[in-house]
Amino acid sequence: EGPLFYAKMIKKEDGALDFNEPAEELAVKVRAFWSWPATFAMLNDSFVKICAAYSIEEESGMKPGDVCRVDKNGIYVQTGKGQLVITKIQIQGKKAMPVRDFLNGKAVNVGDKFTKLD
């Protein structure tokens, strides 16, 4: 028999996204935690859940957490390495929605900031 590996218990606070981490790791976390505990952050002053995202290797030269591009397909956020492209997002009190629908109700601009919720 081989060695046993144990995973640590997942806690709600494990879903807090730290944009200093590489985009690829954040994208994996979003996929892994989609049902519980979910992944979340602050967008400017609003609590948001990140429901779907993927990573790209492109660098913007901006700081981790900075929104570097916004279009109908995604919100591009600089991370410690690469960019996290958020495609589905949920604001408190609303249902999860594609970024296209989210942007109809809330303006997100280049330079806006995603920060880790402590």
C-alpha positions in Angstrom: 0.0 0.0 0.0 1.1 3.5 -0.8 1.2 6.5 1.5 -2.1 8.1 2.5 -2.7 11.8 1.7 -5.1 13.9 3.7 -6.6 17.1 2.4 -7.2 19.8 5.0 -10.8 20.8 5.8 -12.1 23.5 3.6 -13.3 26.6 5.4 -15.5 29.4 4.1 -12.5 31.9 4.3 -10.6 29.6 1.9 -12.8 31.1 -0.9 -11.3 34.5 -0.5 -9.3 35.3 -3.7 -5.8 36.8 -3.3 -5.0 38.5 -6.6 -1.2 38.3 -5.8 -1.5 34.6 -6.6 -1.0 33.4 -10.2 -4.1 33.6 -12.4 -4.0 29.8 -13.2 -4.2 29.0 -9.4 -7.1 31.4 -9.0 -9.0 29.9 -12.0 -8.6 26.4 -10.5 -9.8 27.7 -7.1 -12.9 29.2 -8.8 -13.7 25.9 -10.5 -13.0 23.8 -7.3 -15.1 26.0 -5.0 -18.0 26.9 -7.3 -20.7 25.3 -5.1 -19.1 25.7 -1.7 -17.5 27.8 -0.2 -17.6 29.8 -3.5 -14.8 32.3 -4.3 -15.3 35.9 -3.5 -13.6 39.3 -3.3 -14.3 43.0 -3.0 -14.8 45.0 -6.2 -14.2 48.6 -5.2 -16.7 48.7 -2.3 -19.0 45.8 -3.3 -18.8 42.2 -2.1 -18.9 39.9 -5.2 -18.7 36.1 -5.8 -16.7 35.0 -8.7 -18.7 32.1 -10.2 -16.7 31.3 -13.4 -13.3 32.4 -14.7 -10.3 31.3 -16.7 -6.7 32.4 -16.8 -4.6 33.9 -19.6 -0.8 34.4 -19.6 -1.0 38.0 -20.8 0.5 40.7 -18.6 -0.9 44.2 -18.4 1.9 45.9 -16.4 -0.8 46.9 -13.8 -0.9 45.9 -10.1 -2.5 42.6 -8.9 -6.2 43.2 -8.5 -6.4 46.0 -11.0 -9.1 45.7 -13.8 -7.0 45.9 -17.0 -9.8 45.3 -19.6 -13.5 45.0 -19.7 -15.7 43.7 -22.5 -19.0 41.8 -22.9 -17.1 38.5 -22.5 -15.2 39.2 -19.3 -13.6 41.3 -16.7 -9.8 41.0 -17.0 -8.0 41.3 -13.7 -4.2 41.4 -13.4 -2.9 38.8 -10.9 0.6 38.0 -9.6 1.2 36.1 -12.8 -1.1 36.5 -15.8 -4.7 37.7 -15.8 -7.9 36.2 -14.4 -10.8 36.6 -16.9 -14.1 36.6 -14.9 -17.0 35.4 -17.0 -19.7 34.9 -14.4 -20.2 37.0 -11.3 -22.7 37.5 -8.5 -23.3 40.7 -6.5 -24.9 40.4 -3.0 -28.7 40.0 -3.1 -28.7 39.0 -6.9 -28.4 35.8 -8.9 -25.2 34.8 -10.5 -25.0 36.2 -14.0 -22.8 36.3 -17.1 -20.5 39.4 -17.1 -22.4 40.8 -20.1 -25.6 41.0 -17.9 -23.7 42.2 -14.9 -22.2 45.1 -16.8 -25.7 46.3 -17.9 -26.5 47.1 -14.2 -23.0 48.0 -12.9 -20.2 49.9 -14.5 -16.8 48.3 -14.2 -13.9 50.4 -15.5 -10.2 49.8 -16.3 -8.4 50.7 -13.1 -11.1 49.5 -10.7 -9.8 47.3 -8.0 -10.5 43.7 -6.8 -9.2 43.1 -3.3 -9.1 40.2 -0.9 -11.8 40.1 1.7 -10.1 39.6 5.1 
